[in-house]
Amino acid sequence: MQSRRLEACRRDLAHREAASLSIVAVAQGWGFTSAAHFSRVFRAAYGMSPSEWRDTHRP
């Protein structure tokens, strides 16, 4: 379940439509209530922080 939520966050962070949303807002939208926990599990899953992912995959 967590991997599906992480994948949805990863997808949303790369979309232009979500560019106005903060990373925390994207994470909370997919059920992550702690920004620190989200950042930790995102980095463990993808090898970079959510902000690094967004910066490198933004259209």
PDB file of N, CA, C and O in Angstrom:
ATOM      1  N   MET A   1       0.826  -1.194   0.000  1.00  0.00           N
ATOM      2  CA  MET A   1       0.000   0.000   0.000  1.00  0.00           C
ATOM      3  C   MET A   1       0.873   1.261   0.000  1.00  0.00           C
ATOM      4  O   MET A   1       0.612   2.194  -0.759  1.00  0.00           O
ATOM      5  N   GLN A   2       1.887   1.289   0.833  1.00  0.00           N
ATOM      6  CA  GLN A   2       2.750   2.459   0.893  1.00  0.00           C
ATOM      7  C   GLN A   2       3.468   2.676  -0.436  1.00  0.00           C
ATOM      8  O   GLN A   2       3.656   3.819  -0.854  1.00  0.00           O
ATOM      9  N   SER A   3       3.867   1.610  -1.098  1.00  0.00           N
ATOM     10  CA  SER A   3       4.565   1.765  -2.376  1.00  0.00           C
ATOM     11  C   SER A   3       3.648   2.388  -3.426  1.00  0.00           C
ATOM     12  O   SER A   3       4.115   3.159  -4.265  1.00  0.00           O
ATOM     13  N   ARG A   4       2.366   2.073  -3.396  1.00  0.00           N
ATOM     14  CA  ARG A   4       1.414   2.699  -4.329  1.00  0.00           C
ATOM     15  C   ARG A   4       1.265   4.188  -4.043  1.00  0.00           C
ATOM     16  O   ARG A   4       1.206   5.006  -4.961  1.00  0.00           O
ATOM     17  N   ARG A   5       1.205   4.527  -2.766  1.00  0.00           N
ATOM     18  CA  ARG A   5       1.088   5.946  -2.404  1.00  0.00           C
ATOM     19  C   ARG A   5       2.357   6.703  -2.782  1.00  0.00           C
ATOM     20  O   ARG A   5       2.291   7.840  -3.249  1.00  0.00           O
ATOM     21  N   LEU A   6       3.513   6.071  -2.581  1.00  0.00           N
ATOM     22  CA  LEU A   6       4.774   6.710  -2.971  1.00  0.00           C
ATOM     23  C   LEU A   6       4.828   6.930  -4.477  1.00  0.00           C
ATOM     24  O   LEU A   6       5.245   7.994  -4.935  1.00  0.00           O
ATOM     25  N   GLU A   7       4.414   5.941  -5.238  1.00  0.00           N
ATOM     26  CA  GLU A   7       4.411   6.061  -6.694  1.00  0.00           C
ATOM     27  C   GLU A   7       3.476   7.189  -7.140  1.00  0.00           C
ATOM     28  O   GLU A   7       3.806   7.937  -8.060  1.00  0.00           O
ATOM     29  N   ALA A   8       2.329   7.312  -6.502  1.00  0.00           N
ATOM     30  CA  ALA A   8       1.399   8.394  -6.835  1.00  0.00           C
ATOM     31  C   ALA A   8       2.019   9.754  -6.510  1.00  0.00           C
ATOM     32  O   ALA A   8       1.873  10.703  -7.281  1.00  0.00           O
ATOM     33  N   CYS A   9       2.697   9.851  -5.392  1.00  0.00           N
ATOM     34  CA  CYS A   9       3.377  11.097  -5.027  1.00  0.00           C
ATOM     35  C   CYS A   9       4.470  11.413  -6.032  1.00  0.00           C
ATOM     36  O   CYS A   9       4.605  12.556  -6.470  1.00  0.00           O
ATOM     37  N   ARG A  10       5.242  10.415  -6.394  1.00  0.00           N
ATOM     38  CA  ARG A  10       6.325  10.603  -7.356  1.00  0.00           C
ATOM     39  C   ARG A  10       5.762  11.108  -8.683  1.00  0.00           C
ATOM     40  O   ARG A  10       6.320  12.025  -9.285  1.00  0.00           O
ATOM     41  N   ARG A  11       4.682  10.524  -9.129  1.00  0.00           N
ATOM     42  CA  ARG A  11       4.036  10.934 -10.379  1.00  0.00           C
ATOM     43  C   ARG A  11       3.542  12.379 -10.269  1.00  0.00           C
ATOM     44  O   ARG A  11       3.774  13.194 -11.162  1.00  0.00           O
ATOM     45  N   ASP A  12       2.859  12.683  -9.163  1.00  0.00           N
ATOM     46  CA  ASP A  12       2.320  14.035  -8.992  1.00  0.00           C
ATOM     47  C   ASP A  12       3.420  15.087  -8.890  1.00  0.00           C
ATOM     48  O   ASP A  12       3.253  16.198  -9.393  1.00  0.00           O
ATOM     49  N   LEU A  13       4.523  14.763  -8.258  1.00  0.00           N
ATOM     50  CA  LEU A  13       5.602  15.734  -8.120  1.00  0.00           C
ATOM     51  C   LEU A  13       6.211  16.101  -9.472  1.00  0.00           C
ATOM     52  O   LEU A  13       6.790  17.178  -9.615  1.00  0.00           O
ATOM     53  N   ALA A  14       6.089  15.232 -10.447  1.00  0.00           N
ATOM     54  CA  ALA A  14       6.639  15.502 -11.772  1.00  0.00           C
ATOM     55  C   ALA A  14       5.644  16.211 -12.696  1.00  0.00           C
ATOM     56  O   ALA A  14       6.041  16.700 -13.754  1.00  0.00           O
ATOM     57  N   HIS A  15       4.369  16.277 -12.325  1.00  0.00           N
ATOM     58  CA  HIS A  15       3.365  16.892 -13.192  1.00  0.00           C
ATOM     59  C   HIS A  15       3.327  18.409 -13.044  1.00  0.00           C
ATOM     60  O   HIS A  15       3.440  18.955 -11.947  1.00  0.00           O
ATOM     61  N   ARG A  16       3.170  19.045 -14.154  1.00  0.00           N
ATOM     62  CA  ARG A  16       3.088  20.508 -14.183  1.00  0.00           C
ATOM     63  C   ARG A  16       1.892  21.019 -13.374  1.00  0.00           C
ATOM     64  O   ARG A  16       1.973  22.071 -12.740  1.00  0.00           O
ATOM     65  N   GLU A  17       0.786  20.276 -13.395  1.00  0.00           N
ATOM     66  CA  GLU A  17      -0.420  20.705 -12.687  1.00  0.00           C
ATOM     67  C   GLU A  17      -0.208  20.786 -11.173  1.00  0.00           C
ATOM     68  O   GLU A  17      -0.873  21.566 -10.490  1.00  0.00           O
ATOM     69  N   ALA A  18       0.710  19.986 -10.656  1.00  0.00           N
ATOM     70  CA  ALA A  18       0.961  19.969  -9.213  1.00  0.00           C
ATOM     71  C   ALA A  18       2.105  20.890  -8.812  1.00  0.00           C
ATOM     72  O   ALA A  18       2.487  20.925  -7.642  1.00  0.00           O
ATOM     73  N   ALA A  19       2.651  21.630  -9.755  1.00  0.00           N
ATOM     74  CA  ALA A  19       3.801  22.486  -9.471  1.00  0.00           C
ATOM     75  C   ALA A  19       3.486  23.549  -8.425  1.00  0.00           C
ATOM     76  O   ALA A  19       4.375  23.979  -7.689  1.00  0.00           O
ATOM     77  N   SER A  20       2.227  23.976  -8.354  1.00  0.00           N
ATOM     78  CA  SER A  20       1.875  25.005  -7.378  1.00  0.00           C
ATOM     79  C   SER A  20       1.676  24.432  -5.978  1.00  0.00           C
ATOM     80  O   SER A  20       1.607  25.179  -5.001  1.00  0.00           O
ATOM     81  N   LEU A  21       1.583  23.110  -5.882  1.00  0.00           N
ATOM     82  CA  LEU A  21       1.421  22.463  -4.574  1.00  0.00           C
ATOM     83  C   LEU A  21       2.777  22.240  -3.918  1.00  0.00           C
ATOM     84  O   LEU A  21       3.763  21.945  -4.593  1.00  0.00           O
ATOM     85  N   SER A  22       2.817  22.380  -2.614  1.00  0.00           N
ATOM     86  CA  SER A  22       4.050  22.067  -1.905  1.00  0.00           C
ATOM     87  C   SER A  22       4.231  20.548  -1.867  1.00  0.00           C
ATOM     88  O   SER A  22       3.281  19.794  -2.079  1.00  0.00           O
ATOM     89  N   ILE A  23       5.420  20.125  -1.604  1.00  0.00           N
ATOM     90  CA  ILE A  23       5.697  18.695  -1.488  1.00  0.00           C
ATOM     91  C   ILE A  23       4.882  18.105  -0.349  1.00  0.00           C
ATOM     92  O   ILE A  23       4.362  16.996  -0.465  1.00  0.00           O
ATOM     93  N   VAL A  24       4.769  18.830   0.737  1.00  0.00           N
ATOM     94  CA  VAL A  24       3.971  18.363   1.880  1.00  0.00           C
ATOM     95  C   VAL A  24       2.511  18.198   1.478  1.00  0.00           C
ATOM     96  O   VAL A  24       1.864  17.230   1.878  1.00  0.00           O
ATOM     97  N   ALA A  25       1.984  19.136   0.691  1.00  0.00           N
ATOM     98  CA  ALA A  25       0.585  19.041   0.255  1.00  0.00           C
ATOM     99  C   ALA A  25       0.365  17.805  -0.614  1.00  0.00           C
ATOM    100  O   ALA A  25      -0.650  17.121  -0.479  1.00  0.00           O
ATOM    101  N   VAL A  26       1.307  17.519  -1.499  1.00  0.00           N
ATOM    102  CA  VAL A  26       1.203  16.313  -2.333  1.00  0.00           C
ATOM    103  C   VAL A  26       1.221  15.076  -1.447  1.00  0.00           C
ATOM    104  O   VAL A  26       0.395  14.178  -1.608  1.00  0.00           O
ATOM    105  N   ALA A  27       2.165  15.032  -0.509  1.00  0.00           N
ATOM    106  CA  ALA A  27       2.278  13.869   0.387  1.00  0.00           C
ATOM    107  C   ALA A  27       1.014  13.706   1.230  1.00  0.00           C
ATOM    108  O   ALA A  27       0.508  12.593   1.376  1.00  0.00           O
ATOM    109  N   GLN A  28       0.508  14.789   1.777  1.00  0.00           N
ATOM    110  CA  GLN A  28      -0.701  14.712   2.590  1.00  0.00           C
ATOM    111  C   GLN A  28      -1.901  14.273   1.761  1.00  0.00           C
ATOM    112  O   GLN A  28      -2.782  13.572   2.257  1.00  0.00           O
ATOM    113  N   GLY A  29      -1.933  14.686   0.503  1.00  0.00           N
ATOM    114  CA  GLY A  29      -3.013  14.284  -0.381  1.00  0.00           C
ATOM    115  C   GLY A  29      -3.061  12.781  -0.609  1.00  0.00           C
ATOM    116  O   GLY A  29      -4.113  12.230  -0.933  1.00  0.00           O
ATOM    117  N   TRP A  30      -1.925  12.124  -0.439  1.00  0.00           N
ATOM    118  CA  TRP A  30      -1.857  10.665  -0.598  1.00  0.00           C
ATOM    119  C   TRP A  30      -1.739   9.940   0.734  1.00  0.00           C
ATOM    120  O   TRP A  30      -1.373   8.765   0.771  1.00  0.00           O
ATOM    121  N   GLY A  31      -2.044  10.628   1.824  1.00  0.00           N
ATOM    122  CA  GLY A  31      -2.160   9.957   3.111  1.00  0.00           C
ATOM    123  C   GLY A  31      -0.944   9.962   4.012  1.00  0.00           C
ATOM    124  O   GLY A  31      -0.957   9.332   5.069  1.00  0.00           O
ATOM    125  N   PHE A  32       0.105  10.659   3.617  1.00  0.00           N
ATOM    126  CA  PHE A  32       1.271  10.771   4.495  1.00  0.00           C
ATOM    127  C   PHE A  32       1.037  11.944   5.432  1.00  0.00           C
ATOM    128  O   PHE A  32       0.869  13.074   4.973  1.00  0.00           O
ATOM    129  N   THR A  33       1.023  11.699   6.726  1.00  0.00           N
ATOM    130  CA  THR A  33       0.714  12.761   7.680  1.00  0.00           C
ATOM    131  C   THR A  33       1.963  13.436   8.237  1.00  0.00           C
ATOM    132  O   THR A  33       1.874  14.520   8.814  1.00  0.00           O
ATOM    133  N   SER A  34       3.114  12.812   8.073  1.00  0.00           N
ATOM    134  CA  SER A  34       4.362  13.366   8.575  1.00  0.00           C
ATOM    135  C   SER A  34       5.301  13.655   7.403  1.00  0.00           C
ATOM    136  O   SER A  34       5.638  12.756   6.633  1.00  0.00           O
ATOM    137  N   ALA A  35       5.717  14.913   7.276  1.00  0.00           N
ATOM    138  CA  ALA A  35       6.635  15.290   6.202  1.00  0.00           C
ATOM    139  C   ALA A  35       7.973  14.574   6.347  1.00  0.00           C
ATOM    140  O   ALA A  35       8.567  14.155   5.354  1.00  0.00           O
ATOM    141  N   ALA A  36       8.443  14.435   7.576  1.00  0.00           N
ATOM    142  CA  ALA A  36       9.727  13.766   7.809  1.00  0.00           C
ATOM    143  C   ALA A  36       9.649  12.293   7.404  1.00  0.00           C
ATOM    144  O   ALA A  36      10.563  11.775   6.761  1.00  0.00           O
ATOM    145  N   HIS A  37       8.579  11.633   7.773  1.00  0.00           N
ATOM    146  CA  HIS A  37       8.405  10.222   7.412  1.00  0.00           C
ATOM    147  C   HIS A  37       8.319  10.075   5.889  1.00  0.00           C
ATOM    148  O   HIS A  37       8.956   9.194   5.311  1.00  0.00           O
ATOM    149  N   PHE A  38       7.534  10.935   5.247  1.00  0.00           N
ATOM    150  CA  PHE A  38       7.413  10.884   3.798  1.00  0.00           C
ATOM    151  C   PHE A  38       8.773  11.058   3.134  1.00  0.00           C
ATOM    152  O   PHE A  38       9.127  10.296   2.234  1.00  0.00           O
ATOM    153  N   SER A  39       9.525  12.042   3.565  1.00  0.00           N
ATOM    154  CA  SER A  39      10.844  12.289   2.975  1.00  0.00           C
ATOM    155  C   SER A  39      11.767  11.087   3.155  1.00  0.00           C
ATOM    156  O   SER A  39      12.501  10.716   2.240  1.00  0.00           O
ATOM    157  N   ARG A  40      11.724  10.490   4.330  1.00  0.00           N
ATOM    158  CA  ARG A  40      12.568   9.323   4.628  1.00  0.00           C
ATOM    159  C   ARG A  40      12.219   8.135   3.734  1.00  0.00           C
ATOM    160  O   ARG A  40      13.109   7.525   3.142  1.00  0.00           O
ATOM    161  N   VAL A  41      10.946   7.806   3.634  1.00  0.00           N
ATOM    162  CA  VAL A  41      10.558   6.633   2.840  1.00  0.00           C
ATOM    163  C   VAL A  41      10.707   6.914   1.348  1.00  0.00           C
ATOM    164  O   VAL A  41      11.002   5.996   0.584  1.00  0.00           O
ATOM    165  N   PHE A  42      10.511   8.151   0.916  1.00  0.00           N
ATOM    166  CA  PHE A  42      10.714   8.503  -0.489  1.00  0.00           C
ATOM    167  C   PHE A  42      12.177   8.319  -0.856  1.00  0.00           C
ATOM    168  O   PHE A  42      12.491   7.712  -1.880  1.00  0.00           O
ATOM    169  N   ARG A  43      13.077   8.841  -0.023  1.00  0.00           N
ATOM    170  CA  ARG A  43      14.515   8.700  -0.286  1.00  0.00           C
ATOM    171  C   ARG A  43      14.931   7.228  -0.279  1.00  0.00           C
ATOM    172  O   ARG A  43      15.741   6.814  -1.108  1.00  0.00           O
ATOM    173  N   ALA A  44      14.398   6.453   0.625  1.00  0.00           N
ATOM    174  CA  ALA A  44      14.741   5.028   0.684  1.00  0.00           C
ATOM    175  C   ALA A  44      14.270   4.306  -0.574  1.00  0.00           C
ATOM    176  O   ALA A  44      14.950   3.406  -1.068  1.00  0.00           O
ATOM    177  N   ALA A  45      13.117   4.696  -1.087  1.00  0.00           N
ATOM    178  CA  ALA A  45      12.549   4.026  -2.263  1.00  0.00           C
ATOM    179  C   ALA A  45      13.200   4.476  -3.568  1.00  0.00           C
ATOM    180  O   ALA A  45      13.400   3.656  -4.465  1.00  0.00           O
ATOM    181  N   TYR A  46      13.535   5.762  -3.693  1.00  0.00           N
ATOM    182  CA  TYR A  46      13.967   6.307  -4.978  1.00  0.00           C
ATOM    183  C   TYR A  46      15.379   6.877  -4.998  1.00  0.00           C
ATOM    184  O   TYR A  46      15.848   7.315  -6.049  1.00  0.00           O
ATOM    185  N   GLY A  47      16.063   6.878  -3.859  1.00  0.00           N
ATOM    186  CA  GLY A  47      17.454   7.307  -3.836  1.00  0.00           C
ATOM    187  C   GLY A  47      17.679   8.803  -3.889  1.00  0.00           C
ATOM    188  O   GLY A  47      18.813   9.254  -4.054  1.00  0.00           O
ATOM    189  N   MET A  48      16.617   9.578  -3.753  1.00  0.00           N
ATOM    190  CA  MET A  48      16.741  11.035  -3.698  1.00  0.00           C
ATOM    191  C   MET A  48      15.555  11.595  -2.940  1.00  0.00           C
ATOM    192  O   MET A  48      14.531  10.933  -2.768  1.00  0.00           O
ATOM    193  N   SER A  49      15.716  12.829  -2.491  1.00  0.00           N
ATOM    194  CA  SER A  49      14.627  13.458  -1.735  1.00  0.00           C
ATOM    195  C   SER A  49      13.492  13.834  -2.681  1.00  0.00           C
ATOM    196  O   SER A  49      13.692  13.916  -3.893  1.00  0.00           O
ATOM    197  N   PRO A  50      12.307  14.063  -2.132  1.00  0.00           N
ATOM    198  CA  PRO A  50      11.191  14.513  -2.979  1.00  0.00           C
ATOM    199  C   PRO A  50      11.511  15.810  -3.724  1.00  0.00           C
ATOM    200  O   PRO A  50      11.119  15.965  -4.880  1.00  0.00           O
ATOM    201  N   SER A  51      12.206  16.730  -3.087  1.00  0.00           N
ATOM    202  CA  SER A  51      12.533  17.990  -3.772  1.00  0.00           C
ATOM    203  C   SER A  51      13.551  17.766  -4.884  1.00  0.00           C
ATOM    204  O   SER A  51      13.459  18.402  -5.934  1.00  0.00           O
ATOM    205  N   GLU A  52      14.518  16.877  -4.677  1.00  0.00           N
ATOM    206  CA  GLU A  52      15.465  16.552  -5.748  1.00  0.00           C
ATOM    207  C   GLU A  52      14.736  15.904  -6.923  1.00  0.00           C
ATOM    208  O   GLU A  52      15.020  16.204  -8.082  1.00  0.00           O
ATOM    209  N   TRP A  53      13.786  15.006  -6.610  1.00  0.00           N
ATOM    210  CA  TRP A  53      12.998  14.364  -7.664  1.00  0.00           C
ATOM    211  C   TRP A  53      12.227  15.413  -8.468  1.00  0.00           C
ATOM    212  O   TRP A  53      12.244  15.404  -9.699  1.00  0.00           O
ATOM    213  N   ARG A  54      11.558  16.306  -7.759  1.00  0.00           N
ATOM    214  CA  ARG A  54      10.768  17.326  -8.433  1.00  0.00           C
ATOM    215  C   ARG A  54      11.652  18.203  -9.315  1.00  0.00           C
ATOM    216  O   ARG A  54      11.280  18.525 -10.444  1.00  0.00           O
ATOM    217  N   ASP A  55      12.807  18.585  -8.809  1.00  0.00           N
ATOM    218  CA  ASP A  55      13.712  19.459  -9.576  1.00  0.00           C
ATOM    219  C   ASP A  55      14.236  18.784 -10.843  1.00  0.00           C
ATOM    220  O   ASP A  55      14.420  19.448 -11.863  1.00  0.00           O
ATOM    221  N   THR A  56      14.475  17.491 -10.792  1.00  0.00           N
ATOM    222  CA  THR A  56      15.037  16.796 -11.953  1.00  0.00           C
ATOM    223  C   THR A  56      13.986  16.265 -12.922  1.00  0.00           C
ATOM    224  O   THR A  56      14.320  15.922 -14.056  1.00  0.00           O
ATOM    225  N   HIS A  57      12.718  16.188 -12.499  1.00  0.00           N
ATOM    226  CA  HIS A  57      11.672  15.607 -13.354  1.00  0.00           C
ATOM    227  C   HIS A  57      10.548  16.573 -13.697  1.00  0.00           C
ATOM    228  O   HIS A  57       9.525  16.171 -14.253  1.00  0.00           O
ATOM    229  N   ARG A  58      10.732  17.817 -13.373  1.00  0.00           N
ATOM    230  CA  ARG A  58       9.714  18.820 -13.689  1.00  0.00           C
ATOM    231  C   ARG A  58       9.770  19.127 -15.177  1.00  0.00           C
ATOM    232  O   ARG A  58      10.856  19.304 -15.729  1.00  0.00           O
ATOM    233  N   PRO A  59       8.617  19.193 -15.836  1.00  0.00           N
ATOM    234  CA  PRO A  59       8.616  19.485 -17.287  1.00  0.00           C
ATOM    235  C   PRO A  59       9.052  20.900 -17.590  1.00  0.00           C
ATOM    236  O   PRO A  59       9.103  21.295 -18.755  1.00  0.00           O
TER     237      PRO A  59
END
